[in-house]
């Protein structure tokens, strides 16, 4: 059975890839209002940081800003998907 199919639905690990601190805080505030599931959010501000994080501890979900300092548009998605 894959790790994803045995995911604990009460806690979801989220990697938020967002360079705007204001937008990242809005996402945190919105997801923080949920009782269940509980979202454990780790935020990074660039694709390079996301790639490192994806290799060390893959999250259940990636929320991805497509316009980052080190990547733009669909290249951002392709870069994260490659990791």
N, C-alpha and C positions, 0 to 999 in steps of 0.2 A: 504494500500500500504506500502511495507517495506521501511525502510530508504535507503537501497541500491538502490532500483529502482527509488527513487526520488533524487538521488545524483546530486549535481550541477556539471556538467561536465566541468565547467571552473576552478574549484579548487578541487584538489584531495589531501586529507590528507594521508601522507605516514609515516609509522613507519619503520625506517631503523634500523635493529638489526645487528650491525657490530662492532667488537672490534678493527679493524684497522682504525686509524684516516686517514691514507692515502687513503684507499679504500672508506671510508665514504665521504671524500672530492671529490673523483672522481665521485661518484654517484651524489652528490650535484651539482657538476659542469656540469655534463651531463644533468641532469634533469632541471637545471637552465637555459639552453639554449632554452627551449620550451616557446613559447609565450602562447599558449593555448593547453592543460590545464596548469594551474599554479600548480606546485607541492609544497605543504607545507610539509617540511620534518622535522621530529623529530627523532634524532638519539639516540640510547641507545647501550651500549656495552655488555650486558649480557641478558640471558633469564629471570633472576629474574626481571631486570628492565623492560623488555618487558611485562612480566606478569602484573606488576603494572600498566603500561601505558595502556594495553589492557582493564583493569577493569575500569579505570577512564574515558577514552575517546577513544573508539575504532576508529581506522583509517579506511579509505577506502581500503588501500593496506598495506601489510607488505612485506618488502624486507628483507630476512633472510639469514644471514651467517650461515652455518650449523656447523661450527667449532668455538665455543665460549669458553671463559674461564670456564663457568659453565655448558656446555653441548656440546656433540659431535654428529655428523652425524644425523641420522634420529631421535634420541632422542630429538634433538633440535626442529625439526618440530613438533613432538608429544607434546612436552611441550608447544609450542606456540599455537598449535591448541586446546589444552585443555583449554586455557584461552579465 
